[in-house]
Amino acid sequence: QVQLVESGGGLVQPGGSLRLSCTASGVTLDYIQWFRQAPGEEREGVSCISTSDGKTDYADPVKGRFTISRDNAKNTVYLQMNNLKPEDTAIYYCAAGILCWWGDYWGQGTQVTVFS
């Protein structure tokens, strides 16, 4: 059974930090990525990482603020989010896929709220 479980969301003030975790079981695919969806908006890609060589990619709005990393021994991918802004408020989903920016399997999501 494929399962992706996110954790680490919460409430934070602008400029604050959060670290999201995504633990995968039952699946081994080439890429793990984070997407997000804000209320009334379409889902958008945030970052992806290759599980084989660790190469990463980021969407422009988060470059320089977010860092994706992996711990293959724990089957876990992290998203360190620094200098958070109100526009980062969204439900964050992790997904496993055969391509970067492509999700074949999805987690349930974790809420991130950045408020003043």
N, C-alpha and C positions, 0 to 999 in steps of 0.2 A: 504494500500500500504506500503510495506516494504521499508524503506529508511535508509541507513547508510551514514552519511556525515562526512568526515574527514576535519580537518583544522589544521593549525599550522606549516606546512612545510615551508621551506625556505633555504636560503644560510647561512652558518655559517663556521667559521674557525675551524680548529682542536683544540680540547679542549673546544669548546663552548657548549652551551646547546640549546635545543629546547623542547617545549612541544606540543605534538600532542593531538588533541581531536577527539573523535568519538561520534557523537550523533545519537542515534537510535530512529526510530519511526515505528510504525506499527508491531513491532515484540518484543517478549520477549522470549529469549532463555537463556540457562543456562550459556553460555560462550561467552565472547567477547575477541577477540584476534587480535593481530597485526601481519601482515606478511609484508615482503618487497621483492622487486625484483629489482636487479641491472641490468644494461644493459648487455645482453648476458648471464645472469645467470638465474637459476630457482628460482621460488618464494620460500622463506623460512620463517618458523615461527620465530617470535621475542619474543612474550610474550602472555600469556593468563590469564584471570581472571574469576573466577566464580562470576556470578552476585548474587548468593544466599549467599555464605559464605565468599566471598572475597579472597579465596585461589588463589595464583598466581603461575606462572611457567615462566621460562625464558630460552631462548636459551643460550648456553655457551658463544658465542661471546659478549653478552650484559650483562651478569651477573655482578652486582656490578656497572654498569653504567646507566642502564635503570630501571625505576620504573613504574609499571602499577598500576593504581588506578581507582576507580569508584565512581560516584555520582549517586546513583539510583534515587534520586529525580529529577535529570535532565536528566536521561537516557543517561548519558555521561560517557565514559571511557577515561582516559588520559594516555599518555605515556610520562613520563618525561625522556628526553635523555640528559645525562651529559657526559662530556669528550668525545665528538664526535670525530670520526676518519674518515679519507677519505674512508675507507672501509664500513662505514655506509651509504654512498651515495646510494640512491635507491628510488623507489617509495614505499611509505608505505601505506598499505591497512588495514582497519579494517574489521573484519568479525564476524558475529554472528553465533553460532552453538550450537548443542546439546552436543558436546564434546570439550574438550580442543584440540587446534591445528586442529580444523575442522571448515570449514566455509560453512554454508548453504546460507548465504546472505552476499554480499560484497558491500563495498563502492567503490567509483571511484578512490580513491588513492590521496595521496599528496606527492609532490616531496621534498625530503631532499637531499641537496647537501652540502658536507663538502669539502672545498677547502683550499689550502694553499695560 
